[in-house]
């Protein structure tokens, strides 16, 4: 980011003035960084409205941090502004990724086939039969997790194990269980 060399306050004075709540210093900070932040956000989002909003969010976040005295060295102001802006943009993209764009479907799009109650019950019965054949620690962990709905922490307490070991056993046993259910659900298998 290019800093305007004509600004009356140096970074150190600017940071200190903002920390002590001087409005003129905050206005100077915004004047100095608003355009570079807009440009940065526009390059990342390719959308003028989003870029403007994100630049304002970044400016506000930096100002709040400066007011709290979060910047250890005023020589790092530009890097601090840039890093905060990058985090604001990354958070925006993460949030957008969690909420994918919804596109309405037209009436002529076929609906997914719905599994009948009978098929659902048969599949559940097959899974429980295969699960019942799992003995020992892995089987116990799977039953406690899948049937009883316990978390790895709760299972670990019951079995006197660390939760990470519970997760390892559960993962290994679940892979075997899925493979066995897949094999058992094929036509001609003795369990069918």
URMOJO-V31724 format. One record per residue. N is the residue number from 1. RES is the residue in one small letter. SS is DSSP state (alpha for helix, beta for strand, coil for the rest). Layout:
BEGIN
((N | RES | SS) (N | RES | SS))
END
This chain:
BEGIN
((1 | x | coil) (2 | x | coil) (3 | x | coil) (4 | x | coil) (5 | x | coil) (6 | x | coil) (7 | x | coil) (8 | x | coil) (9 | x | coil) (10 | x | coil) (11 | x | alpha) (12 | x | alpha) (13 | x | alpha) (14 | x | alpha) (15 | x | alpha) (16 | x | alpha) (17 | x | alpha) (18 | x | alpha) (19 | x | alpha) (20 | x | coil) (21 | x | coil) (22 | x | coil) (23 | x | alpha) (24 | x | alpha) (25 | x | alpha) (26 | x | alpha) (27 | x | alpha) (28 | x | alpha) (29 | x | alpha) (30 | x | alpha) (31 | x | alpha) (32 | x | alpha) (33 | x | alpha) (34 | x | alpha) (35 | x | alpha) (36 | x | alpha) (37 | x | alpha) (38 | x | alpha) (39 | x | alpha) (40 | x | alpha) (41 | x | alpha) (42 | x | alpha) (43 | x | alpha) (44 | x | alpha) (45 | x | alpha) (46 | x | coil) (47 | x | coil) (48 | x | alpha) (49 | x | alpha) (50 | x | alpha) (51 | x | alpha) (52 | x | alpha) (53 | x | alpha) (54 | x | alpha) (55 | x | alpha) (56 | x | alpha) (57 | x | alpha) (58 | x | alpha) (59 | x | alpha) (60 | x | alpha) (61 | x | alpha) (62 | x | alpha) (63 | x | alpha) (64 | x | alpha) (65 | x | alpha) (66 | x | alpha) (67 | x | alpha) (68 | x | alpha) (69 | x | coil) (70 | x | coil) (71 | x | coil) (72 | x | coil) (73 | x | coil) (74 | x | alpha) (75 | x | alpha) (76 | x | alpha) (77 | x | alpha) (78 | x | alpha) (79 | x | alpha) (80 | x | alpha) (81 | x | alpha) (82 | x | alpha) (83 | x | alpha) (84 | x | alpha) (85 | x | alpha) (86 | x | alpha) (87 | x | alpha) (88 | x | alpha) (89 | x | alpha) (90 | x | alpha) (91 | x | alpha) (92 | x | alpha) (93 | x | alpha) (94 | x | alpha) (95 | x | alpha) (96 | x | alpha) (97 | x | alpha) (98 | x | alpha) (99 | x | coil) (100 | x | coil) (101 | x | coil) (102 | x | coil) (103 | x | coil) (104 | x | coil) (105 | x | coil) (106 | x | coil) (107 | x | coil) (108 | x | coil) (109 | x | coil) (110 | x | coil) (111 | x | coil) (112 | x | coil) (113 | x | coil) (114 | x | coil) (115 | x | coil) (116 | x | coil) (117 | x | alpha) (118 | x | alpha) (119 | x | alpha) (120 | x | alpha) (121 | x | alpha) (122 | x | alpha) (123 | x | alpha) (124 | x | alpha) (125 | x | alpha) (126 | x | alpha) (127 | x | alpha) (128 | x | alpha) (129 | x | alpha) (130 | x | alpha) (131 | x | alpha) (132 | x | alpha) (133 | x | coil) (134 | x | coil) (135 | x | coil) (136 | x | alpha) (137 | x | alpha) (138 | x | alpha) (139 | x | alpha) (140 | x | alpha) (141 | x | alpha) (142 | x | alpha) (143 | x | alpha) (144 | x | alpha) (145 | x | alpha) (146 | x | alpha) (147 | x | alpha) (148 | x | coil) (149 | x | coil) (150 | x | coil) (151 | x | coil) (152 | x | alpha) (153 | x | alpha) (154 | x | alpha) (155 | x | alpha) (156 | x | alpha) (157 | x | alpha) (158 | x | alpha) (159 | x | alpha) (160 | x | coil) (161 | x | coil) (162 | x | coil) (163 | x | alpha) (164 | x | alpha) (165 | x | alpha) (166 | x | alpha) (167 | x | alpha) (168 | x | alpha) (169 | x | alpha) (170 | x | alpha) (171 | x | alpha) (172 | x | alpha) (173 | x | alpha) (174 | x | alpha) (175 | x | alpha) (176 | x | alpha) (177 | x | alpha) (178 | x | alpha) (179 | x | alpha) (180 | x | alpha) (181 | x | alpha) (182 | x | alpha) (183 | x | alpha) (184 | x | alpha) (185 | x | coil) (186 | x | coil) (187 | x | coil) (188 | x | coil) (189 | x | coil) (190 | x | coil) (191 | x | coil) (192 | x | coil))
END
